[in-house]
Every structure is written in structure tokens, then in C-alpha cells.
Amino acid sequence: MQTASPIDRAIAFAGSEARLGEATGFSQVAINKAKRRGRASAEMALAIHRFTDGAVAASELRPDLWSRAEDVADAPTRSVAS
């Protein structure tokens, strides 16, 4: 049995690609693109980590940036101009 990828688990957590996109501030197309490529951007990984409250850790989505889920807590959030 093949285990689900972290992005697939995040989609399942949200209920759909569109809902995950809405919850994280990304489009459904961006979520689908990350799923097909098997790689999320650092910003998307952080947003998913925060949305799922760590159930899908950014360190799972981007192990090249964070080696442990505990390291993600110190990562800066994406700034949004007001």
C-alpha cells in the first residue's frame, strides 16, 4: 500500500484542492501544480503547516528547508502589504 504524499494529506484534511487553497491563500491551480510537481513553495508549506496545525508539517513538504517540524515554529510568516 502506498502512503499519501504530504500534499495529498493536506488536501484530504481540507476536503478539496479548492478548500485548501482558500484556507492557505493560494489558488486551486497553485495547489494542483504543487501536487503534480510533488513540491510546494516554502510559503505554501508554511501556510499548510499553519492551517493543519502541524498535522502536515512544513518539514514534510520541504525537508530541504526544515529538517524537523519543531524548526518550523520559528519560520517567518509571509508578509502581506496592507
C-alpha atoms as one frame of an Amber mdcrd trajectory, in Angstrom:
protein
   0.000   0.000   0.000   1.344   3.390  -0.997   1.120   6.145   1.616  -0.332
   9.506   0.668   2.076  12.352  -0.003   2.065  15.301   2.406   0.265  17.497
  -0.138  -2.381  14.790  -0.654  -2.847  14.579   3.112  -3.267  18.360   3.296
  -5.876  18.244   0.515  -7.724  15.469   2.350  -7.520  17.498   5.582  -9.154
  20.480   3.848 -11.609  18.420   1.827 -10.529  19.557  -1.638  -7.803  21.415
  -3.507 -10.061  24.472  -3.704 -10.717  24.489   0.046  -7.024  24.066   0.814
  -6.286  26.975  -1.492  -8.903  29.171   0.171  -7.637  28.298   3.626  -4.000
  28.979   2.778  -4.319  31.955   0.437  -3.335  30.081  -2.715  -5.395  29.279
  -5.779  -6.686  25.797  -6.516  -4.423  25.852  -9.576  -1.359  26.508  -7.392
  -2.329  23.653  -5.064  -2.815  21.319  -8.033   0.522  22.376  -9.518   2.301
  21.622  -6.238   0.571  18.246  -6.127   1.608  17.349  -9.680   5.192  18.509
  -9.157   5.433  16.890  -5.754   6.864  20.083  -4.299   5.304  23.078  -2.568
   6.877  26.509  -2.298   8.272  27.486   1.088   5.380  29.918   1.545   2.810
  27.251   0.692   4.492  24.750   3.013   4.279  27.232   5.894   0.658  28.068
   5.116  -0.285  24.380   5.026   1.618  23.744   8.261  -0.280  26.535   9.994
  -3.672  25.600   8.500  -3.329  21.970   9.579  -1.850  22.999  12.932   1.196
  20.880  12.147  -0.714  17.735  11.115   1.000  18.194   7.751   4.293  19.753
   8.732   6.221  22.127   6.507   9.229  19.899   7.184   7.398  17.061   5.380
   6.579  19.288   2.426  10.048  20.882   2.262  12.609  18.731   4.079  15.314
  20.652   2.214  14.401  23.752   4.254  13.337  22.302   7.614  14.663  19.055
   8.992  12.245  18.894  11.929   8.684  20.067  12.486   9.904  21.960  15.575
  12.073  24.164  13.351   9.019  25.500  11.531   7.667  27.357  14.560  10.464
  29.907  14.204   9.951  30.458  10.484   8.740  33.925   9.491   5.271  34.355
   8.081   4.623  35.723   4.624   4.121  39.455   4.893   1.133  40.963   3.183
   1.080  44.639   2.269  -1.878  46.472   3.760
